[in-house]
Amino acid sequence: MHPKSPKWLEDLIRYCLVIEDTMAGRSEEDLRTDLLLRLAIERAFEIVAEVVSRLERTDLPTVERLTDYRQVIGFRRTGSRTDTTTRST
């Protein structure tokens, strides 16, 4: 295990809980219509994906224990492409 892996795994858990706690009681419609909520959730997902990507580069045996880790990394590459240009002035 890479010396920093325990810290990165703590970060992974922390941001997964941030997503879960932030979305508790909220709907997909809330996520679509509330720009600040969407940006916060997307950022948390990006952080999760970055942590998993870092683990893949430095600690493959650990990351391979995570279910669908490649899909998580894929989120970082594609993101959800939030469109912030829909606001009219």
C-alpha positions as CSV (number, residue, x, y, z in Angstrom):
1,M,0.0,0.0,0.0
2,H,1.2,3.5,-0.9
3,P,2.0,5.5,2.2
4,K,-0.7,8.1,1.3
5,S,-3.4,5.5,0.4
6,P,-5.0,5.6,3.9
7,K,-5.4,9.4,3.7
8,W,-6.8,9.2,0.1
9,L,-9.2,6.5,1.2
10,E,-10.4,8.8,4.0
11,D,-10.9,11.5,1.5
12,L,-12.8,9.1,-0.7
13,I,-15.2,8.2,2.1
14,R,-15.6,11.8,3.3
15,Y,-16.7,13.0,-0.2
16,C,-19.0,10.1,-0.8
17,L,-20.7,11.0,2.5
18,V,-20.8,14.6,1.5
19,I,-22.7,13.5,-1.7
20,E,-25.0,11.3,0.3
21,D,-25.7,13.8,3.0
22,T,-26.2,16.7,0.6
23,M,-28.6,14.7,-1.6
24,A,-30.6,13.3,1.4
25,G,-34.2,14.4,1.0
26,R,-33.6,15.9,-2.4
27,S,-34.8,14.7,-5.8
28,E,-33.3,14.5,-9.2
29,E,-35.5,17.5,-10.1
30,D,-33.7,19.5,-7.3
31,L,-30.4,18.5,-8.9
32,R,-31.6,19.7,-12.3
33,T,-33.0,23.0,-11.1
34,D,-30.7,24.1,-8.3
35,L,-27.4,25.2,-9.9
36,L,-25.5,25.6,-6.6
37,L,-26.6,22.1,-5.5
38,R,-25.6,20.6,-8.9
39,L,-22.2,22.4,-8.8
40,A,-21.5,21.2,-5.3
41,I,-22.4,17.6,-6.1
42,E,-20.5,17.6,-9.3
43,R,-17.4,19.0,-7.5
44,A,-17.7,16.3,-4.9
45,F,-17.9,13.6,-7.6
46,E,-14.8,15.2,-9.3
47,I,-12.9,14.9,-6.1
48,V,-13.9,11.3,-5.7
49,A,-12.8,10.5,-9.2
50,E,-9.5,12.3,-8.7
51,V,-8.8,10.3,-5.6
52,V,-9.6,7.0,-7.3
53,S,-7.5,8.1,-10.3
54,R,-4.6,8.8,-8.0
55,L,-5.0,5.4,-6.3
56,E,-5.0,3.7,-9.7
57,R,-1.7,5.4,-10.6
58,T,0.0,4.6,-7.2
59,D,-1.7,1.7,-5.5
60,L,-3.4,-0.6,-8.1
61,P,-4.0,-3.5,-5.6
62,T,-6.0,-1.1,-3.4
63,V,-8.0,0.5,-6.1
64,E,-8.9,-2.8,-7.7
65,R,-10.8,-3.6,-4.5
66,L,-13.2,-0.7,-5.4
67,T,-16.3,-1.8,-7.4
68,D,-16.4,-0.1,-10.8
69,Y,-13.4,2.1,-10.1
70,R,-12.8,2.7,-13.8
71,Q,-16.4,4.1,-14.2
72,V,-15.6,6.5,-11.3
73,I,-12.5,7.7,-13.0
74,G,-14.5,8.1,-16.2
75,F,-16.7,10.7,-14.5
76,R,-13.6,12.8,-14.0
77,R,-12.9,12.7,-17.7
78,T,-16.4,13.4,-18.9
79,G,-18.1,15.1,-15.9
80,S,-21.7,16.0,-16.4
81,R,-21.0,19.2,-18.3
82,T,-23.0,21.6,-16.3
83,D,-24.4,24.3,-18.6
84,T,-24.2,27.6,-16.7
85,T,-25.1,29.6,-19.8
86,T,-28.9,29.1,-19.5
87,R,-29.4,32.2,-17.3
88,S,-30.8,35.1,-19.2
89,T,-29.7,38.7,-18.4
